[in-house]
Amino acid sequence: MENGSYGKGSFLIANPVLPDPNFSRTVVLLCNHNDEGSFGLVINRNSGLKSSVVFASSELLAGYECDVFIGGPVAPSQVFYLVRSPEPLPEMEEVCPGVHMGMSWEALEDIIPELENPNENLRFYMGYSGWGSSQLDGEMSQRSWLTCDATDPFVFNASEQKIWPEVVRSLGPKYEYLLQAPVDPRNN
């Protein structure tokens, strides 16, 4: 996918000039994009919590230590999850090849027993990133975001701190200068 082209299954890679601190050095997996707006999950903001703590009352997740991420600033109590599976998963939407998104605990009950190593192939997200109609287009015209096709190795990277720099590097040498940009451009 060439930079500037985006839709469902794209990564939105925060340009260091993006002024919103909610998105500083983030990578957003775009899960839906149409004329009504856009919806995505920040994939590299780990909350530092595990599913066993956040969902302590859930027998379904007993014994699992899946990472819980901050999916974005909108509706922080709403829970989403991403599952890595090469096979289609019932009741879940494939967002990019091999990555499926869900919200339903009933679907999760069916999926967890079938998952190979849920701690590595299941991630939870509290909240989401959302844009109203044409809002993301406006941010794109201001060059707030770079784009590329989403891939599961980045979504399920063992180190969330490495996701943004590795995705930037995947764009090619002409974007590597971004890795040296200060977090706050006023400090340049």
Backbone bond lengths (Angstrom), bond angles and torsions (degrees), N, CA, C in turn:
res aa  C-N    CA-C-N  psi(-1)  N-CA   C-N-CA  omega(-1)  CA-C   N-CA-C  phi
1 M - - - 1.447 - - 1.520 108.17 -
2 E 1.300 116.77 131.42 1.460 118.66 -179.69 1.517 109.08 -82.28
3 N 1.326 115.46 147.90 1.451 120.16 -178.37 1.527 109.96 -56.83
4 G 1.320 116.73 135.95 1.457 121.51 -178.19 1.508 112.02 102.69
5 S 1.313 118.07 -18.63 1.453 122.93 176.96 1.526 107.28 -100.23
6 Y 1.333 116.71 130.91 1.461 118.43 -177.07 1.518 110.64 -156.22
7 G 1.308 114.13 161.59 1.456 122.60 178.58 1.519 107.98 178.18
8 K 1.297 116.31 -167.94 1.459 120.54 177.57 1.529 108.90 -52.89
9 G 1.341 116.21 133.48 1.460 120.33 -179.79 1.514 113.80 88.46
10 S 1.327 116.68 11.81 1.468 121.43 176.97 1.520 109.61 -102.94
11 F 1.305 114.89 155.03 1.457 121.21 166.77 1.521 107.43 -94.83
12 L 1.316 115.64 135.82 1.450 122.04 167.18 1.523 104.96 -102.45
13 I 1.302 117.26 118.47 1.458 122.95 -175.91 1.521 107.15 -106.68
14 A 1.321 116.50 117.07 1.462 120.08 -176.45 1.517 110.98 -63.39
15 N 1.321 115.29 125.78 1.449 121.68 172.95 1.531 106.25 -74.94
16 P 1.312 119.46 139.36 1.468 120.13 -179.61 1.527 114.39 -55.19
17 V 1.330 118.99 -19.98 1.467 120.77 178.70 1.528 112.80 -80.32
18 L 1.321 118.28 -7.50 1.470 121.67 179.24 1.531 108.45 -60.97
19 P 1.338 118.63 119.12 1.461 120.39 -172.80 1.533 115.66 -77.64
20 D 1.308 119.03 -16.52 1.466 121.60 -176.01 1.523 110.90 -76.22
21 P 1.348 118.86 115.95 1.472 120.98 -177.93 1.534 113.18 -63.93
22 N 1.329 117.68 -20.25 1.470 120.06 176.48 1.522 111.69 -63.59
23 F 1.328 116.38 -21.15 1.460 119.93 -174.31 1.528 113.95 -120.96
24 S 1.316 117.58 11.25 1.456 120.24 179.46 1.533 110.27 -60.06
25 R 1.331 115.74 122.17 1.474 123.36 178.20 1.537 112.51 56.67
26 T 1.323 116.23 39.14 1.461 119.19 179.46 1.520 111.89 -105.59
27 V 1.330 113.81 161.87 1.456 122.73 169.99 1.525 105.27 -124.53
28 V 1.325 115.69 124.35 1.464 121.87 -179.70 1.521 108.35 -108.75
29 L 1.322 115.85 128.22 1.465 121.06 172.38 1.520 106.62 -85.15
30 L 1.315 116.98 113.38 1.459 121.89 -179.81 1.527 108.74 -76.85
31 C 1.324 115.37 113.65 1.470 121.15 -175.26 1.520 112.84 -95.72
32 N 1.325 116.60 -22.39 1.454 120.93 178.36 1.524 108.17 -156.73
33 H 1.322 115.91 140.65 1.461 120.75 178.60 1.518 107.72 -153.82
34 N 1.342 115.41 120.55 1.460 120.04 176.95 1.530 109.21 -153.54
35 D 1.327 117.62 -169.85 1.467 121.36 -177.21 1.522 113.09 -64.15
36 E 1.324 117.02 -22.13 1.462 120.62 -178.00 1.531 112.49 -84.54
37 G 1.331 117.31 -19.71 1.453 120.51 179.60 1.511 112.01 151.66
38 S 1.322 114.87 -168.56 1.464 121.13 -176.46 1.520 109.25 -136.62
39 F 1.329 114.77 150.54 1.457 122.39 -177.65 1.516 108.01 -139.37
40 G 1.338 116.90 134.60 1.456 119.67 178.35 1.516 111.74 -155.26
41 L 1.331 114.87 174.20 1.459 122.41 179.74 1.524 109.46 -125.76
42 V 1.336 116.30 128.28 1.462 120.99 173.50 1.525 106.43 -68.87
43 I 1.318 117.84 123.02 1.470 119.89 -174.85 1.522 113.62 -97.78
44 N 1.335 117.84 -2.38 1.464 118.22 -176.27 1.532 113.42 -127.31
45 R 1.321 116.98 34.30 1.467 121.20 174.37 1.526 108.47 -122.73
46 N 1.313 115.28 82.75 1.463 120.46 -179.86 1.521 108.67 -70.20
47 S 1.322 116.85 134.93 1.465 121.16 179.56 1.525 111.71 -76.53
48 G 1.342 115.89 -15.29 1.455 120.00 -175.26 1.522 111.96 86.14
49 L 1.313 115.99 -0.19 1.465 120.91 -179.50 1.527 110.10 -107.38
50 K 1.313 114.63 156.71 1.470 121.31 176.86 1.525 108.93 -109.16
51 S 1.316 114.98 158.26 1.467 120.37 -179.53 1.522 112.02 -58.74
52 S 1.332 117.89 -31.66 1.469 120.96 -179.32 1.527 111.84 -64.07
53 V 1.334 117.56 -25.38 1.468 121.96 178.88 1.528 110.21 -89.77
54 V 1.332 117.24 -50.39 1.457 121.52 -176.45 1.534 111.38 -64.53
55 F 1.316 116.15 -38.19 1.464 120.47 -177.91 1.525 110.03 -113.99
56 A 1.328 116.44 44.72 1.472 122.31 -174.97 1.526 112.97 -57.29
57 S 1.323 117.42 -29.61 1.469 119.86 -178.72 1.531 112.87 -83.39
58 S 1.320 117.46 -3.14 1.462 121.18 -178.13 1.529 111.45 -89.90
59 E 1.314 116.09 114.33 1.468 120.12 175.60 1.528 111.09 -65.60
60 L 1.328 115.69 -30.19 1.456 121.41 -178.75 1.530 111.96 -57.71
61 L 1.335 116.51 -37.15 1.462 120.71 -175.51 1.525 113.22 -99.39
62 A 1.315 117.49 6.48 1.469 120.38 179.31 1.525 110.09 -58.90
63 G 1.308 114.78 131.17 1.463 120.16 178.39 1.512 114.59 89.20
64 Y 1.333 117.50 -5.70 1.467 120.01 178.59 1.519 109.73 -103.25
65 E 1.320 115.40 147.96 1.469 122.23 -179.46 1.527 109.24 -124.99
66 C 1.324 116.98 54.00 1.461 121.15 179.94 1.523 109.89 -73.23
67 D 1.328 116.51 146.23 1.454 121.25 178.00 1.522 110.73 -70.90
68 V 1.323 115.31 145.51 1.462 122.76 175.18 1.523 107.27 -115.64
69 F 1.317 116.04 124.52 1.458 122.95 -176.66 1.522 110.83 -110.71
70 I 1.322 115.70 162.08 1.458 122.31 173.53 1.525 105.57 -94.29
71 G 1.325 116.81 105.69 1.459 121.52 -174.77 1.513 114.16 -73.72
72 G 1.320 115.98 -17.31 1.455 120.67 179.33 1.506 110.71 156.80
73 P 1.316 115.96 176.60 1.465 120.35 -174.25 1.525 115.17 -81.00
74 V 1.332 118.69 -9.22 1.461 121.59 -176.84 1.534 110.09 -90.95
75 A 1.325 116.69 134.25 1.468 124.03 176.41 1.528 112.50 47.21
76 P 1.343 118.01 62.94 1.469 120.91 -174.08 1.527 115.34 -63.21
77 S 1.318 118.53 -12.52 1.468 119.18 177.63 1.534 112.26 -93.27
78 Q 1.315 117.07 -5.61 1.464 120.94 178.74 1.526 109.34 -81.65
79 V 1.330 116.75 135.06 1.459 121.99 -175.70 1.532 110.96 -107.59
80 F 1.318 114.52 132.70 1.464 123.20 173.28 1.517 106.71 -125.79
81 Y 1.307 117.01 161.87 1.456 119.33 173.38 1.524 109.61 -144.27
82 L 1.324 114.03 151.67 1.458 122.03 174.90 1.516 107.83 -117.47
83 V 1.328 115.23 137.88 1.457 122.62 -179.15 1.518 108.00 -124.51
84 R 1.327 115.09 134.25 1.466 120.33 175.05 1.517 108.05 -94.71
85 S 1.327 115.48 119.95 1.461 121.14 178.32 1.525 109.06 -158.32
86 P 1.336 117.26 131.41 1.459 118.72 177.83 1.534 111.95 -72.79
87 E 1.322 116.62 -17.89 1.471 121.92 -178.21 1.528 110.34 -93.56
88 P 1.337 118.19 149.13 1.469 120.26 173.15 1.534 109.60 -60.74
89 L 1.316 116.10 143.01 1.451 121.16 -179.40 1.531 109.15 -115.83
90 P 1.338 116.94 126.52 1.464 119.07 -179.53 1.526 110.79 -61.01
91 E 1.302 115.61 144.58 1.470 123.31 177.38 1.528 113.39 66.79
92 M 1.327 117.73 10.75 1.457 119.93 178.85 1.524 109.16 -127.51
93 E 1.318 114.90 148.92 1.452 120.52 -179.76 1.519 110.32 -100.02
94 E 1.316 116.49 130.60 1.465 119.89 175.47 1.527 107.78 -76.69
95 V 1.322 116.41 119.67 1.452 122.41 -176.81 1.522 110.58 -88.88
96 C 1.318 116.22 -40.98 1.457 123.13 173.67 1.528 105.20 -147.25
97 P 1.326 119.43 167.31 1.464 119.59 -175.10 1.537 113.06 -52.23
98 G 1.333 114.64 119.19 1.456 121.21 176.34 1.516 115.82 82.47
99 V 1.340 118.15 0.67 1.469 121.81 179.72 1.532 108.60 -121.48
100 H 1.332 114.92 122.78 1.458 121.90 -176.15 1.519 109.65 -119.36
101 M 1.339 116.24 142.27 1.461 121.10 -179.43 1.522 109.94 -111.21
102 G 1.327 114.56 141.06 1.443 120.24 176.36 1.514 112.24 -143.01
103 M 1.337 114.22 166.16 1.465 121.92 176.23 1.525 110.33 -134.50
104 S 1.297 116.98 -17.58 1.455 122.55 -172.33 1.526 112.36 -85.00
105 W 1.339 116.44 128.32 1.467 120.33 176.10 1.524 110.50 -69.26
106 E 1.349 116.83 -29.85 1.468 119.96 178.49 1.527 110.36 -64.42
107 A 1.330 116.98 -42.83 1.468 120.50 178.05 1.522 109.92 -64.66
108 L 1.326 116.24 -37.94 1.464 120.94 179.86 1.528 110.67 -63.63
109 E 1.331 116.83 -36.57 1.472 120.68 177.53 1.525 111.37 -59.95
110 D 1.325 116.54 -36.09 1.467 120.68 179.06 1.526 112.03 -76.58
111 I 1.324 116.41 -31.69 1.465 121.29 -172.53 1.528 113.18 -82.85
112 I 1.321 117.46 -43.93 1.475 120.44 -172.89 1.525 113.08 -54.24
113 P 1.334 119.86 -46.12 1.467 117.68 -179.28 1.538 113.44 -63.08
114 E 1.327 116.91 -23.53 1.462 121.37 -178.11 1.534 112.96 -89.68
115 L 1.316 116.86 -15.05 1.467 120.59 -175.44 1.516 112.29 -75.98
116 E 1.311 114.40 135.45 1.461 119.59 171.34 1.528 106.86 -82.77
117 N 1.300 116.97 119.00 1.458 124.68 179.63 1.534 113.04 51.58
118 P 1.343 117.58 75.41 1.471 120.57 179.15 1.528 113.62 -55.11
119 N 1.329 118.72 -31.91 1.465 119.90 -179.37 1.530 112.15 -60.66
120 E 1.330 117.46 -25.55 1.466 121.51 179.62 1.525 113.45 -102.75
121 N 1.328 117.64 -20.30 1.463 121.47 -172.65 1.524 114.23 -115.83
122 L 1.325 116.75 13.71 1.461 121.87 179.53 1.517 107.71 -141.70
123 R 1.330 116.02 128.77 1.461 121.25 176.49 1.519 108.51 -133.49
124 F 1.328 114.18 141.91 1.462 121.34 179.24 1.519 109.77 -105.49
125 Y 1.337 115.25 149.72 1.466 122.19 -179.30 1.520 108.88 -133.87
126 M 1.326 115.14 128.64 1.451 121.69 175.61 1.525 106.81 -99.81
127 G 1.320 116.45 119.77 1.447 121.20 -177.95 1.513 112.12 81.65
128 Y 1.330 114.99 175.70 1.457 120.28 -179.22 1.524 109.97 -149.57
129 S 1.301 114.93 172.50 1.460 122.80 176.61 1.518 107.10 -108.05
130 G 1.314 116.50 127.92 1.455 119.52 -176.49 1.512 112.29 -135.98
131 W 1.311 115.46 149.70 1.450 123.15 178.48 1.523 108.15 -134.97
132 G 1.313 117.27 137.09 1.454 121.86 175.34 1.519 110.70 -73.22
133 S 1.318 115.02 176.04 1.460 121.55 179.77 1.527 110.58 -51.75
134 S 1.301 117.52 125.56 1.477 126.06 177.66 1.531 114.18 69.04
135 Q 1.327 119.47 -5.00 1.462 120.89 -179.24 1.529 111.67 -63.48
136 L 1.333 116.76 -45.68 1.460 119.78 179.18 1.530 110.57 -65.10
137 D 1.326 116.74 -37.97 1.468 119.94 176.94 1.526 110.42 -57.69
138 G 1.326 117.04 -39.73 1.461 121.26 177.97 1.520 111.48 -64.03
139 E 1.333 116.38 -42.81 1.468 120.01 178.31 1.526 111.06 -66.28
140 M 1.320 116.10 -34.73 1.466 119.57 177.78 1.535 110.20 -66.75
141 S 1.334 117.46 -39.02 1.466 119.67 -179.97 1.528 111.12 -67.75
142 Q 1.341 117.34 -22.56 1.468 121.51 176.27 1.536 111.23 -88.98
143 R 1.325 116.10 3.02 1.469 123.36 179.55 1.526 112.44 62.13
144 S 1.321 115.81 34.21 1.463 120.64 177.85 1.519 111.73 -73.25
145 W 1.333 115.88 -24.68 1.470 121.03 -175.14 1.520 110.27 -129.45
146 L 1.324 115.64 146.07 1.455 123.65 166.00 1.517 105.54 -105.82
147 T 1.306 118.17 160.49 1.462 119.72 -177.59 1.522 111.81 -135.83
148 C 1.314 114.40 154.64 1.466 121.98 170.76 1.531 107.21 -162.10
149 D 1.318 116.12 169.83 1.461 120.24 176.49 1.522 109.85 -67.31
150 A 1.320 116.36 138.46 1.466 121.35 177.68 1.524 109.97 -78.40
151 T 1.339 115.46 145.68 1.460 121.05 176.08 1.519 109.54 -138.02
152 D 1.337 115.83 147.01 1.461 119.41 -175.19 1.528 114.62 -64.24
153 P 1.348 121.90 -30.11 1.465 117.83 178.30 1.535 113.07 -59.70
154 F 1.332 117.31 -32.24 1.460 119.31 176.75 1.528 110.96 -75.90
155 V 1.321 117.01 -42.30 1.470 120.57 -178.90 1.515 110.51 -59.82
156 F 1.321 117.12 -40.39 1.460 121.25 -175.27 1.529 112.11 -106.59
157 N 1.318 116.69 27.99 1.464 121.57 177.45 1.523 108.99 -60.55
158 A 1.309 116.93 136.96 1.466 121.81 -178.13 1.523 112.24 -66.36
159 S 1.313 117.82 -22.75 1.463 121.39 -178.99 1.526 109.98 -123.20
160 E 1.326 115.62 105.50 1.467 118.70 -178.04 1.530 111.97 -63.07
161 Q 1.344 118.37 -24.25 1.460 120.19 178.14 1.531 111.95 -67.41
162 K 1.310 117.36 -22.68 1.464 120.86 -178.42 1.523 113.44 -89.34
163 I 1.330 117.55 -12.12 1.466 119.91 -173.07 1.525 111.67 -63.02
164 W 1.344 117.79 -53.96 1.465 119.35 -176.86 1.527 111.56 -59.09
165 P 1.343 119.48 -52.14 1.474 117.27 -179.31 1.526 113.31 -63.16
166 E 1.326 118.25 -35.55 1.469 119.41 -179.81 1.524 111.62 -70.28
167 V 1.329 117.59 -37.08 1.469 119.76 177.14 1.528 109.53 -67.70
168 V 1.326 117.62 -41.25 1.469 120.46 176.97 1.534 109.60 -59.43
169 R 1.341 117.18 -46.61 1.480 120.17 178.81 1.528 111.42 -59.59
170 S 1.346 116.97 -34.85 1.466 120.58 -178.64 1.526 111.92 -65.59
171 L 1.328 117.55 -17.82 1.463 121.36 179.12 1.525 112.11 -75.17
172 G 1.329 116.37 -17.03 1.462 120.34 178.60 1.511 112.00 114.72
173 P 1.343 115.94 167.11 1.470 121.88 -174.52 1.529 114.35 -58.84
174 K 1.327 117.77 -29.38 1.466 118.12 -175.61 1.534 112.70 -69.68
175 Y 1.335 117.66 -10.49 1.469 120.93 178.55 1.530 113.28 -104.84
176 E 1.317 117.82 -4.57 1.468 120.33 -175.88 1.525 113.28 -63.43
177 Y 1.321 117.73 -22.93 1.468 119.56 177.86 1.529 111.16 -59.89
178 L 1.326 117.39 -26.40 1.469 121.16 -179.99 1.525 111.93 -62.75
179 L 1.331 116.27 -27.80 1.464 120.40 -178.94 1.524 111.59 -65.50
180 Q 1.329 117.35 -22.14 1.464 121.90 -178.99 1.527 112.56 -94.92
181 A 1.315 117.40 -6.28 1.468 120.86 -177.71 1.524 110.41 -67.39
182 P 1.344 117.23 140.73 1.465 118.82 178.33 1.527 110.40 -68.74
183 V 1.330 116.52 152.94 1.461 120.65 178.31 1.528 109.59 -60.74
184 D 1.313 117.60 -40.37 1.454 122.60 175.54 1.532 107.92 -112.52
185 P 1.355 118.11 106.44 1.470 120.75 -176.00 1.530 113.10 -56.47
186 R 1.329 119.23 -21.13 1.460 120.81 177.73 1.524 111.49 -67.20
187 N 1.353 115.85 -16.82 1.463 120.44 178.81 1.520 112.45 -89.74
188 N 1.289 117.61 8.14 1.454 121.75 -177.86 1.512 111.63 -74.05
